[in-house]
Amino acid sequence: MQGVDGECCDMRGLLGFLILFLLSKKPMHGQEIASELAKRRGDKPSPGTIYPALRSLKDLGFLSEEKEGKTITYRLSAKGEKAFEIAKKRFTKTFLGVLT
């Protein structure tokens, strides 16, 4: 997606929101998150896109993780649940007019 001046729009914020949305439904591992995003967007994001976003959300305290062997399952922390509720309200306020 190109901006007015030709610069690409930063989609990391939307990716973070989508990850919080998915994890608000149930805990998931990285590949499961990527597969769910592919169902919604039509293309599967690469590990180089998913894992930095997960790391960033974890660093912000929005996610907790549980390791079982090599698999890491992510879930929303209490802080992440609050952040998602705020983000959902902002998203709705920002984009509701686009859909009508």
Stockholm file with secondary structure:
# STOCKHOLM 1.0

chainA/1-100         MQGVDGECCDMRGLLGFLILFLLSKKPMHGQEIASELAKRRGDKPSPGTIYPALRSLKDLGFLSEEKEGKTITYRLSAKGEKAFEIAKKRFTKTFLGVLT
#=GR chainA/1-100 SS CBCTTSCBCCCHHHHHHHHHHHHHHCCEEHHHHHHHHHHHHSSCCCHHHHHHHHHHHHHTTSEEEEEETTEEEEEECHHHHHHHHHHHHHHHHHHHHHHC
#=GC SS_cons         CBCTTSCBCCCHHHHHHHHHHHHHHCCEEHHHHHHHHHHHHSSCCCHHHHHHHHHHHHHTTSEEEEEETTEEEEEECHHHHHHHHHHHHHHHHHHHHHHC
//
